[in-house]
Every structure is written in C-alpha cells, then in structure tokens.
Amino acid sequence: MKIAVLGATGQTGQYLVNQALQQGHTVTAIVRNPGKLAVHHDNLRVVEGDIFSEESLKSHFKGQDVVMSCLGFPTSFFSAVTGYTLSMSAMVNAMRQARVSRIITMTSWYTEPNSGTQSPYLIRFLLLPMIRSILTNMFEMEQFLQKSDDINWTVVRPPGLKNLPASAQEFMTHEGYFVPDSSGSSVARGDVARFMLSLLNTNAWVKSAVAVTTK
C-alpha cells in the first residue's frame, strides 16, 4: 500500500516506518525536519510538511491509500494541549481534498475523563493527573473523528509506551478506554506500530477506537 506517515521522526513513528518498508509498503514520511529521519530506502520518500496546514498536507496525501499518524505532543500544566485536534482537523480536511478516506491514528488508554477510576492507585492519582491535559485533547480528537462520517478512521489506544522493538506476543484488544483484566500497563512501541500496520489488512476496527496491549 501507499502510506502517508505523520510523526515519522518520533519514537513510535520510526518503528512504523521501518516495519512498513519491511512489509513492502511505499511510505511518504511527512516531517518538519527531513534531516531527523535517518532511514533510507527505495520505497521511502521524505517530504517537508506542516502538520497544522491542510494546504501543506493535501499535495502529500494525493494518491495515498491510507494516512497513519503517530504524532505526539508534550504535556502542558499552564495551558491546554491543542496539537491533537488542530493537526487532525488539518489532516481530515487535506484527506477530503486529496480523496483519501482511511486514517489510522494513536491516542492512549484512559482518554475519557472517568475511564481511569478502576486503574491502579499510582496510575489513577499520580500519572493520570500529570498527563490529563494530553488525554483531554486526545479525547477531543477522538470525538472529532467520531463526527467525521466520510472518514474511515481507526484510533489505536495503547497504555504506557516502552521504547522497544516489536515482539511476537499476541495482542489483547478491547473496544473501550483500556483493556480489562490485562496485567500490562505498558507496551512496546514496536508492537503498537505492528498492530497499526495489521489494520491495513482488515476492516475489523474501521470507525472505532480499540484499546490494545500485548499478552
């Protein structure tokens, strides 16, 4: 497939780009700074683009089969995080103009404000308050996609991310804000990329959000 990747220089994005190329896909990595992507491959095109500008994105989206986003934005204690919604709005508008209908993106467990009430004590009272500004904007982005009837979106929700390559472990999935009865509160970034790419071969999670971890 022809895949446009956003967030390709990020830690999860680099795993996604490498795995996509290994699987024989053609990748267009849309990045702010092309020098930051240290991957070279005949099927990889690295282009400069502005993730907040539909004008900038639409020419890069033309002819693509799917858009995949691993974008992440830093937490903010003093102001709201807006990167997720602003970039997704630009992406969806650019997709419409480029006539691309499929997007796969990632957020996190516990984006819904009340979904963490059953989480372990440290996560509930220490971690979630620290990243609440990020989770809130991720949740707003998820709601934006739910209202985008003409877009075949999938949101992948992993727990905490470990900077490790893909394993061969089985996935556990749940259509919700976390995976119940799972021991793992973290997952390898390489496995998140592996799961996102597995969605290219199925319609199983189209127009839905799926919490995922490994067994």
Secondary structure, DSSP 4 states (H G I P E B T S, - for coil): -EEEEESTTSHHHHHHHHHHHHTT-EEEEEES-GGG-----TTEEEEE--TT-HHHHHHHHTT-SEEEE-------SSS---HHHHHHHHHHHHHHHHT--EEEEE--TT-STTTTTTS-HHIIIIIHHHTHHHHHHHHHHHHHHHT-TT-EEEEEE-SEEE------PPEEEESSSS-TT---SEEEHHHHHHHHHHGGG--TTTTEEEEEEE-
